[in-house]
Amino acid sequence: MASDNPIVTLTTDFGLADSYVAEMKAAILRHCRQAILVDVAHQVPRHDILAGSIALERAVAAFDDAIHLAVVDPGVGTDRRMLLVRFDKQIVLCPDNGLITWAWHRRGPATAYELTWQVVPISHTFHGRDWLGPVAGRLAAGESVMSMARPAEAPVLLSVKPAATVAEAEIIHIDRFGNATTNVPAELVERYPLHRTYAQVPIGESVRLIGSSGLLEIAVREGSAAQLLNLKVGDKVQLP
């Protein structure tokens, strides 16, 4: 992964009120001073592995060549594995708790490895800083994958997956605007009457369109579909 200015992205539920994000960045830069650090999201809802998984997939989709470090880890300190997952020219580092799910489904094929290298000593409560951060830095500096990991069986995956038919449609994410993203890829709804933009309906009216992630989205123009339509993650969606 070595390059003149390697990119390392960060996706966490750490928030921005504490020092955790800065400490993790310091661990990366300690091994690779020239790394470009890109904050994807640090306001993932606490312990919400699915929301973190969707944010992580968006980061993988956005880059051609990067290392992605993701930490939403309610099981920190337990015996769950730490993963290194390769997607073509990109690498994801994350706990093996389902966080890789959405990228695994939408950005594959991928190859999974289990991290074997770690610094000593290591905190039991901050593996993002003490384990994944140093690994990300070493990879960015040119260290090989196999010097720090070994091939692994398929990772833990959440039950959510891209819909194969419209009958499997469900809401998988609600963003800060209250827009509800479903698991339905654009190609499944080509024959359905959809809008192209939010502005095609009057303010306050609902709209169904293909969002920027290539998935069917339910929104309310200049309003919150989640609030006005009482939508939440996991709700089934019926298409006419």
NORGIKA-V616940 format. One record per residue. N is the residue number from 1. SS is DSSP state (2 for helix, 1 for strand, 0 for the rest). Layout:
# NORGIKA-V616940
N,SS
N,SS
This chain:
# NORGIKA-V616940
1,0
2,0
3,0
4,0
5,0
6,0
7,1
8,1
9,1
10,1
11,1
12,1
13,0
14,0
15,0
16,0
17,0
18,0
19,0
20,2
21,2
22,2
23,2
24,2
25,2
26,2
27,2
28,2
29,2
30,0
31,0
32,0
33,0
34,0
35,0
36,1
37,1
38,1
39,1
40,1
41,1
42,0
43,0
44,0
45,0
46,0
47,0
48,0
49,2
50,2
51,2
52,2
53,2
54,2
55,2
56,2
57,2
58,2
59,2
60,2
61,2
62,2
63,0
64,0
65,0
66,0
67,1
68,1
69,1
70,1
71,1
72,0
73,0
74,0
75,0
76,0
77,0
78,0
79,0
80,0
81,0
82,1
83,1
84,1
85,1
86,1
87,1
88,0
89,0
90,1
91,1
92,1
93,1
94,1
95,1
96,0
97,0
98,0
99,0
100,0
101,2
102,2
103,2
104,2
105,2
106,2
107,0
108,0
109,0
110,0
111,1
112,1
113,1
114,1
115,1
116,0
117,0
118,0
119,0
120,0
121,0
122,0
123,0
124,0
125,0
126,0
127,2
128,2
129,2
130,2
131,2
132,2
133,2
134,2
135,2
136,2
137,2
138,2
139,2
140,2
141,0
142,0
143,0
144,0
145,2
146,2
147,2
148,0
149,1
150,1
151,1
152,0
153,0
154,0
155,0
156,0
157,0
158,0
159,0
160,0
161,0
162,0
163,0
164,0
165,0
166,2
167,2
168,2
169,0
170,1
171,1
172,1
173,1
174,1
175,0
176,0
177,0
178,0
179,0
180,1
181,1
182,1
183,1
184,1
185,1
186,2
187,2
188,2
189,2
190,0
191,0
192,0
193,0
194,0
195,1
196,0
197,0
198,2
199,2
200,2
201,0
202,0
203,0
204,0
205,0
206,1
207,1
208,1
209,1
210,1
211,0
212,0
213,0
214,0
215,1
216,1
217,1
218,1
219,1
220,1
221,0
222,0
223,1
224,0
225,2
226,2
227,2
228,2
229,0
230,0
231,0
232,0
233,0
234,0
235,0
236,1
237,0
238,0
239,0
240,0
